[in-house]
Amino acid sequence: AFLRRFARYAEGKGRDVGMREPDKVVARLSEGAETTQPVEVVPGLWATGPVPRQTDFEEASDSFFLDSACLRPDPLEDDQALFFRAEGGVVVLLGCAHAGAVNTLAYVGRLTGDETWSRSGEEVLGSFAGDVTRHPAAYGQSLVAMLFALVPGGEVVVASGRSAEDVRRDLRPLARIFSPETTFLYRLTGEAYVGIEALAPFVADMEPAEGETRFYVCRNWSCERPTEDLHRVIGQLRGEGEATSDPPPGEGDG
């Protein structure tokens, strides 16, 4: 994780994509350890360590290198994931998944004895192996497509008469929410947002109010009444239904 790493531009030049100031990051760690095998980070939460690569349709990217001249390929052997057991089964938290999602799920299946995920992954992704091999960039998009197919999606329309900079600052708490199935649409003032109605006609009546920011949470082709309570929206994205206006723990502090 602390190696200097480079990605190659289309014209062949290298761009530093490694961790910024790794020495400072290490200095801030109260405790750290290198591992080449599965390790329990905290009780119940495990890191896989390096993931064995066995599928023939999840090849390592040829866009990453260990030198700025892009002569030494980076196999990204330190790619790993986290996993833990929950009431419904084993939960796997993927990072960049350079080792491949199926490889990772299969490995976790072997480590835990629960191969449900790996079997499903091999069946679904295996059927697209040819396309993924020919178009590697489509691999991530196929995972997103499966997420939208399996998990009910929705939209949050942000309508505001405030400046885009002010809105971005106010929405920082949303960065803590993991809701990849939700699409955010911004109905703001200014020429940059004029085309939003053509992209999503249903936002036409959601006029931004001067000096205010309103949120419309939409599910199953219908939108709830607008609210100016960001914490209520956060609660809904977390699956808490009609959340109270009280800030989530830690988000109203300071």
C-alpha positions in Angstrom: 0.0 0.0 0.0 2.9 2.4 0.6 4.7 1.7 -2.7 5.1 4.5 -5.2 2.7 3.7 -8.0 2.0 5.1 -11.4 -0.8 5.0 -13.9 -0.1 5.4 -17.6 -1.7 8.2 -19.6 -3.0 7.5 -23.1 0.1 9.2 -24.5 2.4 6.9 -22.5 3.3 9.3 -19.7 3.2 8.1 -16.1 1.1 9.8 -13.4 1.8 9.3 -9.7 -1.3 7.6 -8.1 0.3 6.2 -5.0 -0.5 7.2 -1.4 0.3 10.8 -0.7 3.0 11.3 2.0 3.0 7.6 3.2 5.6 8.4 5.9 3.1 10.8 7.6 0.3 8.2 7.3 2.5 5.6 9.0 3.5 8.0 11.7 -0.1 8.6 12.6 -0.9 4.9 13.0 -1.0 3.8 16.6 -0.4 0.2 15.5 0.3 -1.4 12.1 1.4 -4.7 10.7 2.3 -6.1 7.3 0.6 -9.3 6.4 0.7 -11.8 3.6 -2.2 -13.9 4.9 -5.7 -13.5 6.4 -5.7 -11.5 9.6 -8.3 -10.5 12.1 -8.2 -6.7 12.3 -10.6 -6.4 15.2 -12.8 -9.1 16.7 -15.0 -10.4 13.9 -13.6 -8.3 11.1 -11.0 -10.0 8.9 -8.7 -8.8 6.1 -8.1 -11.4 3.4 -4.5 -10.6 2.7 -3.4 -11.0 -1.0 -6.1 -12.7 -3.0 -5.2 -15.7 -5.2 -6.1 -15.1 -8.9 -7.7 -18.1 -10.5 -10.3 -17.0 -13.0 -9.4 -16.7 -16.6 -11.5 -13.6 -17.2 -10.2 -11.3 -14.5 -6.8 -10.4 -15.8 -4.6 -7.9 -14.0 -4.7 -4.4 -15.5 -1.8 -3.3 -17.7 -2.2 0.4 -16.9 -0.4 0.4 -13.6 3.4 0.6 -13.0 6.0 0.8 -10.3 8.1 3.5 -12.1 7.3 6.8 -13.7 8.7 5.6 -17.1 6.0 2.9 -17.0 8.5 0.1 -17.7 7.9 -2.1 -14.6 4.3 -3.4 -14.5 2.6 -3.3 -11.1 0.8 -6.7 -10.4 -1.1 -5.0 -7.5 -0.5 -8.1 -5.5 -1.5 -6.3 -2.3 -5.1 -5.9 -3.3 -7.4 -7.3 -0.6 -10.8 -7.1 1.0 -12.5 -7.1 4.4 -15.2 -9.6 5.5 -17.3 -10.5 8.5 -20.2 -12.7 9.5 -23.6 -11.2 9.9 -27.1 -12.6 10.6 -27.8 -13.1 6.9 -24.4 -14.6 6.1 -20.9 -13.5 5.2 -20.5 -9.8 4.2 -17.6 -8.9 1.9 -16.3 -5.3 1.6 -14.4 -4.9 -1.7 -11.9 -2.2 -2.3 -10.7 -1.6 -5.9 -10.9 -5.4 -6.5 -7.9 -5.4 -8.7 -7.7 -9.2 -8.0 -11.2 -9.5 -9.4 -14.5 -9.6 -7.7 -15.0 -13.3 -8.4 -11.5 -14.2 -7.2 -12.1 -12.3 -4.0 -15.5 -13.8 -3.3 -14.2 -17.3 -4.1 -11.3 -16.8 -1.7 -13.5 -15.5 1.1 -15.8 -18.5 0.5 -12.8 -20.9 1.0 -11.7 -19.0 4.1 -15.2 -19.1 5.7 -16.6 -22.3 4.3 -19.5 -20.3 2.8 -19.2 -20.4 -1.0 -22.6 -18.9 -1.7 -21.1 -15.7 -3.1 -18.4 -17.3 -5.1 -20.8 -19.7 -6.8 -23.2 -16.9 -7.7 -20.4 -14.7 -8.9 -18.9 -17.5 -11.1 -22.3 -18.2 -12.7 -23.2 -14.6 -13.4 -19.9 -13.1 -14.4 -18.7 -16.3 -16.1 -21.4 -15.9 -18.6 -20.0 -12.5 -19.6 -16.4 -13.7 -19.5 -15.8 -13.1 -23.3 -17.1 -9.6 -23.3 -15.2 -8.6 -20.1 -12.0 -10.0 -21.6 -12.4 -8.0 -24.8 -13.5 -4.8 -23.0 -12.0 -4.8 -19.5 -13.4 -1.3 -18.7 -16.9 -2.9 -18.9 -16.2 -5.1 -15.9 -16.8 -2.4 -13.4 -19.9 -1.3 -15.3 -21.3 -4.8 -15.3 -21.0 -4.9 -11.5 -22.9 -1.6 -11.2 -25.5 -2.9 -13.6 -26.0 -6.0 -11.4 -26.3 -3.8 -8.4 -29.1 -1.8 -10.0 -30.9 -5.0 -11.1 -30.8 -6.6 -7.7 -31.2 -3.5 -5.4 -34.2 -1.1 -5.7 -32.7 2.2 -6.8 -33.9 5.7 -6.2 -33.1 9.4 -6.7 -32.4 12.3 -4.5 -33.1 15.7 -6.2 -31.2 18.6 -4.6 -33.0 21.8 -5.5 -31.3 25.0 -4.3 -31.0 28.7 -5.0 -27.7 28.8 -3.2 -24.3 28.8 -4.9 -22.9 25.4 -6.0 -20.0 25.9 -3.6 -22.3 26.4 -0.6 -24.4 23.4 -1.6 -21.3 21.2 -1.9 -20.2 22.3 1.6 -23.6 21.6 3.1 -23.7 18.2 1.6 -20.4 16.9 3.1 -22.2 14.6 5.6 -23.6 12.7 2.6 -20.0 11.5 1.9 -20.3 9.2 4.9 -23.3 7.3 3.4 -22.7 4.3 1.3 -25.7 4.2 -1.1 -24.4 3.3 -4.6 -27.9 2.5 -5.8 -29.0 6.1 -5.3 -28.6 8.7 -8.1 -28.2 12.4 -7.0 -29.6 15.1 -9.3 -28.8 18.7 -8.8 -31.4 21.3 -9.7 -29.3 24.4 -9.1 -29.3 27.9 -10.6 -26.8 28.8 -13.4 -26.2 27.8 -17.0 -24.3 24.6 -16.0 -27.6 23.1 -14.7 -30.0 24.2 -17.5 -29.9 20.8 -19.2 -31.0 18.8 -16.1 -34.7 18.9 -17.2 -33.9 17.2 -20.5 -32.0 14.5 -18.7 -34.7 14.0 -16.0 -38.0 15.7 -16.9 -39.6 14.9 -13.6 -37.4 17.6 -11.9 -39.1 20.4 -13.9 -41.4 21.4 -11.1 -38.8 21.2 -8.4 -37.8 24.8 -8.6 -34.9 25.9 -6.5 -35.9 28.5 -3.9 -33.7 31.6 -3.2 -31.4 31.0 -0.3 -32.8 27.5 0.5 -31.9 23.9 -0.3 -34.7 21.4 -0.6 -34.4 17.6 -1.0 -36.8 15.3 -2.9 -36.3 11.6 -2.1 -37.8 9.5 -4.8 -38.4 5.8 -4.8 -40.4 3.5 -7.2 -41.3 6.4 -9.5 -42.7 8.7 -6.8 -41.2 11.4 -4.8 -41.9 12.4 -1.2 -42.7 15.9 -0.1 -39.7 18.1 -0.1 -37.7 18.6 3.0 -34.9 21.0 4.0 -33.7 18.6 6.7 -30.5 16.9 5.5 -30.3 14.6 8.5 -33.8 13.3 7.6 -32.5 12.5 4.1 -29.5 10.8 5.6 -31.7 8.6 7.8 -33.8 7.6 4.8 -30.7 6.6 2.8 -29.6 4.5 5.7 -32.9 2.7 5.6 -34.3 4.3 8.8 -37.5 5.4 7.1 -39.0 8.6 8.4 -36.0 9.7 10.4 -36.1 12.4 13.0 -34.5 15.7 12.5 -31.9 15.0 15.2 -28.4 14.7 13.7 -27.0 11.2 13.5 -24.3 10.6 16.2 -21.2 12.6 15.6 -22.6 14.6 12.6 -23.8 17.5 14.6 -20.7 17.7 16.8 -18.2 20.6 16.6 
